Amino acid sequence: MHKNQHSASLEKIQKIIFEQYLGSISFEDAISKTYFFHKIAQLVDAPVIYLDFDLLYSGYLAANILPYNENLELLAPKEDWRDHIVQTINKVSQKKHLVLIDSLNGFFAGMVDQKDSGRIINSVLVLLSSAAKKADSTILVGSTAKFKKDEGWVLPGLGRHVVQIKQMSFLAVRKKDESLNLLSLNHDNSVKSATPLDDLDLV
């Protein structure tokens, strides 16, 4: 690929990521999700806050499978997740950041005993999105969700639905003809655009 085409492709990917203050992105598997987030963190100019709820990315870094990115602040929320959220809200409201929440599946799993977990997570995302607007930050929520015609986006094994908030962008990374594509979706799961991810070297 020509250098100018390469740059244009990466710029398009960044534009899609930063299209809204809050975005939801689904993947077919957790490994693709982890590698995509890792590459995106390397690509963007803004500081990255990585909220690692399922600890897969932390494990990859600890095992030296993936190199640590100096532009990235890695947080592994457990019982203290509220403190991490408050700190993140303060940061994204003062300076442009990209916040990667990995993943919605892990966030829900950590609150499996709380009946109002859906309401809590929805409130957290609304607060993060509201704070993000103040400094043009972006919150990107990853999940391994499946789209069901009559139910919408559902988290396998948890029976939970992906949060849907007004003006939230919906994205998906899917493989077609041995190539991964970043899909921009309408709320009914129809495809608005498809951008090849060959430049990210994910496969």
SULRAGI-V919719 format. One record per residue. N is the residue number from 1. RES is the residue in one letter. PHI is phi in radians with two decimals (none if undefined). Layout:
N:RES:PHI, N:RES:PHI
This chain:
1:M:none, 2:H:-1.10, 3:K:-0.97, 4:N:-1.15, 5:Q:-1.16, 6:H:-1.04, 7:S:-1.11, 8:A:-1.10, 9:S:-1.13, 10:L:-1.16, 11:E:-1.12, 12:K:-1.14, 13:I:-1.09, 14:Q:-1.08, 15:K:-1.07, 16:I:-1.14, 17:I:-1.07, 18:F:-1.64, 19:E:-1.09, 20:Q:-2.19, 21:Y:-1.25, 22:L:-2.36, 23:G:-2.41, 24:S:-2.00, 25:I:-2.28, 26:S:-1.86, 27:F:-2.30, 28:E:-1.38, 29:D:-2.68, 30:A:-1.21, 31:I:-1.18, 32:S:-1.03, 33:K:-1.04, 34:T:-1.13, 35:Y:-1.17, 36:F:-1.10, 37:F:-1.07, 38:H:-1.06, 39:K:-1.19, 40:I:-1.10, 41:A:-1.08, 42:Q:-1.33, 43:L:-1.39, 44:V:-1.37, 45:D:-1.46, 46:A:-1.27, 47:P:-1.05, 48:V:-2.04, 49:I:-1.88, 50:Y:-1.93, 51:L:-1.62, 52:D:-1.67, 53:F:-1.36, 54:D:-1.77, 55:L:1.15, 56:L:-1.18, 57:Y:-1.11, 58:S:-1.02, 59:G:-1.15, 60:Y:-1.11, 61:L:-1.20, 62:A:-1.09, 63:A:-1.57, 64:N:1.06, 65:I:-1.31, 66:L:-2.16, 67:P:-1.38, 68:Y:-1.30, 69:N:-1.74, 70:E:-1.14, 71:N:-1.44, 72:L:-2.06, 73:E:-1.82, 74:L:-1.67, 75:L:-2.13, 76:A:-2.10, 77:P:-1.13, 78:K:-2.21, 79:E:-1.13, 80:D:-1.63, 81:W:-1.05, 82:R:-1.11, 83:D:-1.09, 84:H:-1.12, 85:I:-1.14, 86:V:-1.06, 87:Q:-1.06, 88:T:-1.16, 89:I:-1.01, 90:N:-1.07, 91:K:-1.22, 92:V:-1.25, 93:S:-1.46, 94:Q:-1.81, 95:K:-2.62, 96:K:-1.05, 97:H:-2.35, 98:L:-1.95, 99:V:-1.84, 100:L:-1.86, 101:I:-1.75, 102:D:-2.19, 103:S:-2.43, 104:L:-1.10, 105:N:-1.02, 106:G:-1.18, 107:F:-1.09, 108:F:-1.12, 109:A:-1.07, 110:G:-1.26, 111:M:-2.13, 112:V:-1.04, 113:D:-1.54, 114:Q:-1.75, 115:K:-1.15, 116:D:-1.72, 117:S:-1.04, 118:G:-1.08, 119:R:-1.15, 120:I:-1.11, 121:I:-1.14, 122:N:-1.03, 123:S:-1.13, 124:V:-1.07, 125:L:-1.17, 126:V:-1.12, 127:L:-1.11, 128:L:-1.10, 129:S:-1.12, 130:S:-1.09, 131:A:-1.19, 132:A:-1.07, 133:K:-1.06, 134:K:-1.18, 135:A:-2.25, 136:D:1.08, 137:S:-1.45, 138:T:-2.35, 139:I:-1.91, 140:L:-2.07, 141:V:-1.80, 142:G:-1.62, 143:S:-2.80, 144:T:-1.81, 145:A:-1.76, 146:K:-2.06, 147:F:-1.62, 148:K:-2.00, 149:K:-0.89, 150:D:-1.62, 151:E:-2.13, 152:G:1.52, 153:W:-1.40, 154:V:-2.16, 155:L:-1.53, 156:P:-1.01, 157:G:1.41, 158:L:-1.91, 159:G:1.21, 160:R:-1.74, 161:H:-1.74, 162:V:-1.15, 163:V:-1.06, 164:Q:-2.09, 165:I:-2.14, 166:K:-0.96, 167:Q:1.18, 168:M:-1.52, 169:S:-1.48, 170:F:-2.04, 171:L:-2.22, 172:A:-2.66, 173:V:-1.91, 174:R:-2.35, 175:K:-1.63, 176:K:-2.50, 177:D:0.96, 178:E:1.14, 179:S:-2.22, 180:L:-1.51, 181:N:-2.26, 182:L:-1.64, 183:L:-1.74, 184:S:-1.74, 185:L:-2.02, 186:N:-1.42, 187:H:-1.18, 188:D:-1.63, 189:N:1.36, 190:S:-1.27, 191:V:-1.55, 192:K:-1.47, 193:S:-2.74, 194:A:-2.32, 195:T:-2.10, 196:P:-1.06, 197:L:-1.88, 198:D:-0.98, 199:D:-1.17, 200:L:-1.48, 201:D:0.92, 202:L:-1.57, 203:V:-2.14
